[in-house]
């Protein structure tokens, strides 16, 4: 199984050079475990310390090897991955990456896992697409080793009901960017939004099938109407638009009143990209509130700085509440964010900004 390392990961927005990340692979399929191992063994940043075919074996392996990160199959006989994840987060919170199919059911299960505290999800490896799959998995494992994971006892309290705006809506739109840890963060922010919230646009780094499920999940949890954005959609109160991803980025049309989906290459390593969304609002920055939530990298930070310089109000999530303090950290270092706030305070703050009287 390889040697067991005991050095902790460095708790930063990205992992610094040091001992490999200790990984436990949990999957009931021996062939899938072998495929995952082959995909990870080539990366000297990663050390596979054990494999497990069931939740019971996984519990024993966690006690014996104290892994830094677990890869966990969602679909397993007996105790499935979601139930086991819940138990991990109650008893011994640690970074978990879920391995999911890209089916509709698989995507919904993956989103549930992210809401329960999983750091990230990847598509179940398939023959013929292993290079891309394992490239994603390797990077997510390294990022996950530095993530701040909360247990059930640390879960954030959600507001019982959204509060109305503190005053009349001043016409400002809310633009939100997020990556790793963003599912829970976005749910927390939108849980405080009233049914007549300002028009809100969200770019979250996830595969397109997950984003479709994410929009559907949010629609059943929060007061505003939530759906995937389409070209020509009008920015209206009470509506939250999610970038659909796939081959497109989400942007505001130059006229400032409608949305458009832009086909094109990845920007800042992502599609959909927060940079593209933020850049599209620079021409109407005075009506813009930009928010950067938890995530690895710097997507959105440079264009947030441009937005702020053009007159937008710009907020970043603080270090303590971020799962991965990457994107908001860069925004703060660049002077792009006027304030760094705990996640629980962001919704009320931006809603107040959207109700301020014009100076």
C-alpha positions as CSV (number, residue, x, y, z in Angstrom):
1,X,0.0,0.0,0.0
2,X,3.0,2.3,0.2
3,X,4.6,4.0,3.1
4,X,2.5,6.0,5.6
5,X,3.4,9.7,6.0
6,X,2.4,11.7,9.0
7,X,3.2,15.3,8.0
8,X,0.2,17.7,7.9
9,X,-0.7,19.8,4.9
10,X,0.0,23.5,5.0
11,X,-3.3,25.3,5.5
12,X,-3.1,27.9,2.8
13,X,-5.0,28.8,-0.4
14,X,-2.8,26.3,-2.2
15,X,-0.5,23.6,-1.0
16,X,3.2,24.5,-0.7
17,X,6.0,22.1,-1.5
18,X,6.3,19.4,1.1
19,X,5.5,15.8,1.9
20,X,3.0,14.1,-0.5
21,X,-0.7,14.2,0.3
22,X,-1.8,10.9,1.9
23,X,-4.8,9.5,0.1
24,X,-7.3,6.7,0.9
25,X,-9.2,5.3,-2.1
26,X,-12.7,4.0,-1.2
27,X,-14.6,2.2,-4.0
28,X,-16.4,-1.2,-4.0
29,X,-15.0,-2.0,-7.4
30,X,-11.5,-3.5,-7.4
31,X,-11.0,-2.5,-11.1
32,X,-12.0,1.1,-10.4
33,X,-9.7,1.3,-7.4
34,X,-6.9,0.0,-9.6
35,X,-7.7,2.6,-12.3
36,X,-7.7,5.4,-9.8
37,X,-4.4,4.2,-8.3
38,X,-2.8,4.1,-11.7
39,X,-4.0,7.6,-12.4
40,X,-2.6,8.9,-9.1
41,X,0.7,7.0,-8.9
42,X,2.3,9.1,-11.5
43,X,2.1,12.3,-9.4
44,X,4.8,12.5,-6.7
45,X,2.7,15.0,-4.8
46,X,0.4,12.2,-3.9
47,X,0.9,9.0,-1.7
48,X,-1.8,6.4,-1.7
49,X,-1.7,4.9,1.8
50,X,-4.6,2.5,1.6
51,X,-7.7,1.3,-0.4
52,X,-11.1,0.2,0.9
53,X,-14.0,-1.6,-0.7
54,X,-16.7,-0.7,1.9
55,X,-17.5,1.8,4.5
56,X,-16.5,-0.6,7.2
57,X,-13.0,-1.1,5.6
58,X,-12.7,2.6,5.1
59,X,-13.4,3.3,8.8
60,X,-10.6,0.9,9.8
61,X,-8.2,2.5,7.2
62,X,-8.9,6.0,8.5
63,X,-8.0,4.9,12.0
64,X,-4.9,3.1,10.9
65,X,-3.5,5.5,8.3
66,X,-5.0,8.9,9.1
67,X,-5.1,10.0,5.5
68,X,-5.0,13.7,4.4
69,X,-7.7,13.2,1.7
70,X,-10.3,10.5,0.9
71,X,-11.7,9.7,-2.5
72,X,-15.1,8.3,-2.0
73,X,-17.4,6.5,-4.4
74,X,-21.0,7.7,-4.2
75,X,-22.6,4.5,-5.4
76,X,-21.6,1.6,-3.1
77,X,-23.6,-1.4,-1.7
78,X,-24.5,-1.4,1.9
79,X,-23.7,2.0,3.4
80,X,-23.5,4.3,0.3
81,X,-21.0,7.1,0.0
82,X,-23.4,9.8,1.1
83,X,-24.3,8.1,4.3
84,X,-20.6,7.4,5.0
85,X,-19.8,11.0,4.2
86,X,-22.3,12.2,6.8
87,X,-20.8,10.0,9.4
88,X,-17.3,11.2,8.6
89,X,-18.3,14.8,8.9
90,X,-19.9,14.1,12.3
91,X,-17.2,12.0,13.8
92,X,-13.9,13.0,12.1
93,X,-14.2,15.8,9.6
94,X,-11.6,15.6,6.8
95,X,-11.3,16.5,3.1
96,X,-13.3,14.2,0.9
97,X,-13.5,14.1,-2.9
98,X,-16.5,12.3,-4.2
99,X,-16.3,10.1,-7.3
100,X,-19.6,10.3,-9.2
101,X,-21.1,9.4,-12.5
102,X,-22.3,12.2,-14.7
103,X,-25.8,10.9,-14.9
104,X,-28.7,13.1,-13.6
105,X,-28.9,10.9,-10.5
106,X,-25.2,11.0,-10.1
107,X,-25.1,14.8,-10.3
108,X,-27.8,15.2,-7.8
109,X,-26.0,12.9,-5.4
110,X,-22.8,14.8,-6.0
111,X,-24.4,18.1,-5.1
112,X,-25.9,16.6,-2.0
113,X,-22.3,15.5,-1.1
114,X,-20.9,19.0,-1.6
115,X,-23.6,20.4,0.6
116,X,-22.8,17.8,3.3
117,X,-19.1,19.0,3.3
118,X,-17.3,17.2,0.5
119,X,-14.6,19.5,-0.9
120,X,-15.2,18.5,-4.5
121,X,-16.5,16.0,-7.0
122,X,-15.1,14.4,-10.1
123,X,-16.5,12.3,-12.8
124,X,-16.0,8.6,-12.4
125,X,-13.0,7.6,-14.6
126,X,-14.0,6.1,-17.9
127,X,-11.7,4.3,-20.3
128,X,-10.8,6.6,-23.1
129,X,-11.1,9.7,-21.0
130,X,-8.7,8.8,-18.2
131,X,-6.1,11.5,-18.9
132,X,-8.5,14.4,-18.4
133,X,-10.3,12.7,-15.5
134,X,-7.1,12.0,-13.6
135,X,-5.6,15.4,-14.3
136,X,-8.6,16.9,-12.7
137,X,-8.6,14.4,-9.8
138,X,-4.9,14.9,-9.0
139,X,-5.2,18.7,-8.8
140,X,-8.4,18.5,-6.7
141,X,-6.6,16.1,-4.3
142,X,-3.7,18.5,-3.8
143,X,-6.2,21.4,-3.3
144,X,-8.3,19.4,-0.9
145,X,-5.4,18.7,1.4
146,X,-5.3,22.4,2.3
147,X,-9.1,22.8,2.6
148,X,-10.8,23.9,5.8
149,X,-13.4,21.3,6.5
150,X,-16.1,21.8,9.1
151,X,-17.8,19.0,11.0
152,X,-21.6,18.9,11.7
153,X,-21.1,20.6,15.1
154,X,-19.5,23.5,13.2
155,X,-22.2,23.8,10.5
156,X,-23.4,27.3,9.9
157,X,-26.9,28.2,11.1
158,X,-29.2,29.2,8.2
159,X,-31.6,32.0,8.6
160,X,-35.2,30.9,9.4
161,X,-36.6,33.2,6.7
162,X,-35.1,35.8,4.4
163,X,-35.4,39.5,5.4
164,X,-36.6,42.1,3.0
165,X,-34.4,44.8,1.6
166,X,-33.6,47.6,4.2
167,X,-34.9,50.2,1.7
168,X,-35.9,50.6,-1.9
169,X,-33.9,48.8,-4.5
170,X,-31.4,51.2,-6.1
171,X,-31.0,49.3,-9.3
172,X,-27.7,47.5,-8.5
173,X,-27.1,43.9,-9.7
174,X,-25.2,41.3,-7.7
175,X,-22.5,39.2,-9.4
176,X,-21.0,36.2,-7.5
177,X,-18.0,34.1,-8.4
178,X,-17.0,30.9,-6.6
179,X,-15.1,27.7,-7.0
180,X,-14.0,25.0,-4.5
181,X,-16.4,25.1,-1.5
182,X,-18.8,27.3,-3.5
183,X,-21.9,25.0,-3.4
184,X,-22.4,25.4,0.4
185,X,-21.2,29.1,0.3
186,X,-23.7,30.1,-2.4
187,X,-26.5,28.2,-0.7
188,X,-25.7,30.1,2.5
189,X,-25.7,33.5,0.8
190,X,-28.9,32.9,-1.2
191,X,-30.7,31.5,1.9
192,X,-30.9,35.1,3.1
193,X,-32.1,36.6,-0.2
194,X,-35.8,37.6,-0.3
195,X,-38.1,36.6,-3.2
196,X,-37.7,40.1,-4.7
197,X,-33.9,40.2,-4.4
198,X,-31.8,42.2,-6.9
199,X,-30.9,40.5,-10.1
200,X,-28.2,38.1,-9.3
201,X,-25.7,36.3,-11.6
202,X,-23.5,33.4,-10.4
203,X,-20.5,31.8,-12.0
204,X,-19.5,28.6,-10.1
205,X,-16.7,26.3,-11.3
206,X,-18.4,23.0,-12.0
207,X,-19.1,20.6,-14.9
208,X,-22.2,21.5,-16.9
209,X,-24.3,18.5,-15.7
210,X,-23.5,19.5,-12.1
211,X,-24.5,23.1,-12.8
212,X,-27.9,22.1,-14.1
213,X,-28.5,20.1,-11.0
214,X,-27.2,22.9,-8.8
215,X,-29.7,25.4,-10.3
216,X,-32.5,22.9,-9.7
217,X,-31.4,22.3,-6.2
218,X,-31.1,26.0,-5.3
219,X,-34.6,26.6,-6.8
220,X,-36.0,24.3,-4.2
221,X,-34.1,25.8,-1.3
222,X,-34.3,29.6,-1.6
223,X,-36.9,32.2,-2.1
224,X,-35.9,33.8,-5.4
225,X,-36.4,32.0,-8.7
226,X,-33.2,30.2,-9.8
227,X,-32.3,28.8,-13.2
228,X,-29.6,28.4,-15.7
229,X,-28.9,31.6,-17.7
230,X,-29.8,31.8,-21.4
231,X,-28.9,34.4,-24.0
232,X,-31.5,37.1,-24.0
233,X,-32.6,36.7,-20.4
234,X,-33.5,40.0,-18.9
235,X,-32.0,41.0,-15.5
236,X,-35.1,41.1,-13.3
237,X,-35.7,41.4,-9.5
238,X,-36.3,38.1,-7.8
239,X,-34.3,36.1,-10.4
240,X,-30.9,34.3,-9.9
241,X,-29.1,33.1,-13.0
242,X,-26.5,30.4,-12.9
243,X,-23.8,30.2,-15.6
244,X,-24.5,26.9,-17.5
245,X,-20.9,26.2,-18.2
246,X,-20.0,23.6,-20.9
247,X,-18.8,25.5,-23.9
248,X,-19.9,29.0,-22.8
249,X,-19.2,31.8,-20.3
250,X,-21.9,34.0,-18.7
251,X,-21.8,37.7,-19.5
252,X,-23.9,40.8,-19.3
253,X,-24.8,42.2,-22.7
254,X,-23.2,45.6,-23.5
255,X,-26.7,47.2,-23.2
256,X,-26.6,46.2,-19.5
257,X,-30.2,44.8,-19.3
258,X,-29.9,41.3,-20.7
259,X,-27.6,38.2,-20.5
260,X,-25.6,36.4,-23.1
261,X,-23.7,33.2,-23.3
262,X,-20.3,33.5,-24.9
263,X,-18.6,30.6,-26.6
264,X,-14.9,30.6,-26.3
265,X,-11.8,29.1,-24.7
266,X,-11.2,28.9,-20.9
267,X,-10.3,32.1,-19.2
268,X,-8.1,32.0,-16.1
269,X,-8.2,28.2,-16.5
270,X,-12.0,27.9,-16.3
271,X,-15.2,27.9,-18.3
272,X,-17.4,29.3,-17.0
273,X,-15.0,32.0,-15.8
274,X,-15.6,34.7,-13.2
275,X,-13.3,37.0,-15.0
276,X,-15.6,37.0,-18.1
277,X,-18.6,37.7,-16.0
278,X,-17.0,40.6,-14.0
279,X,-15.3,42.1,-17.1
280,X,-18.7,42.3,-18.9
281,X,-20.0,44.6,-16.1
282,X,-17.2,47.1,-16.1
283,X,-19.1,49.4,-18.5
284,X,-21.9,49.6,-15.9
285,X,-19.8,49.3,-12.8
286,X,-21.8,51.9,-10.8
287,X,-24.8,49.5,-10.8
288,X,-22.7,46.5,-9.8
289,X,-22.0,44.6,-6.6
290,X,-19.3,42.0,-7.1
291,X,-18.6,39.1,-4.7
292,X,-15.8,36.6,-4.7
293,X,-16.4,33.5,-2.5
294,X,-14.2,30.5,-1.6
295,X,-12.1,28.9,-4.4
296,X,-8.6,28.0,-5.5
297,X,-6.7,30.2,-7.9
298,X,-7.3,33.8,-9.0
299,X,-10.3,33.7,-11.3
300,X,-12.2,36.9,-10.9
301,X,-9.7,38.9,-8.9
302,X,-8.1,41.0,-11.6
303,X,-11.5,41.9,-13.1
304,X,-12.9,42.7,-9.7
305,X,-10.1,45.2,-9.3
306,X,-11.1,46.8,-12.6
307,X,-14.7,46.8,-11.5
308,X,-13.8,48.5,-8.2
309,X,-11.7,51.1,-10.0
310,X,-14.7,51.8,-12.3
311,X,-17.0,52.4,-9.3
312,X,-18.4,49.0,-8.4
313,X,-18.8,47.8,-4.8
314,X,-16.7,44.7,-4.3
315,X,-16.7,42.2,-1.4
316,X,-14.6,39.1,-0.7
317,X,-15.2,36.2,1.6
318,X,-12.7,36.2,4.6
319,X,-10.0,33.6,5.2
320,X,-11.7,32.0,8.3
321,X,-14.9,31.1,6.5
322,X,-13.4,30.0,3.2
323,X,-13.0,26.3,2.4
324,X,-10.1,27.3,0.1
325,X,-8.8,30.9,0.5
326,X,-7.5,31.4,-3.0
327,X,-9.7,33.7,-5.2
328,X,-10.8,36.0,-2.3
329,X,-7.2,36.1,-1.0
330,X,-5.9,37.4,-4.4
331,X,-8.7,39.9,-4.6
332,X,-7.7,41.3,-1.2
333,X,-4.0,41.4,-2.0
334,X,-4.7,43.3,-5.2
335,X,-6.9,45.8,-3.4
336,X,-9.9,44.6,-5.5
337,X,-12.1,44.0,-2.4
338,X,-13.2,46.9,-0.2
339,X,-14.1,44.4,2.6
340,X,-13.5,40.8,3.5
341,X,-16.4,39.4,5.4
342,X,-17.4,36.1,7.1
343,X,-19.7,34.1,4.8
344,X,-22.7,34.6,7.2
345,X,-22.5,38.4,6.9
346,X,-22.1,38.7,3.1
347,X,-25.8,38.4,2.1
348,X,-27.0,41.1,4.5
349,X,-24.1,43.4,3.5
350,X,-24.7,43.2,-0.3
351,X,-28.5,43.5,0.2
352,X,-27.9,46.7,2.2
353,X,-25.6,48.0,-0.7
354,X,-28.5,47.3,-3.1
355,X,-30.8,49.4,-1.0
356,X,-28.5,52.4,-0.3
357,X,-29.6,55.7,-1.6
358,X,-27.5,57.1,-4.3
359,X,-24.8,59.6,-3.1
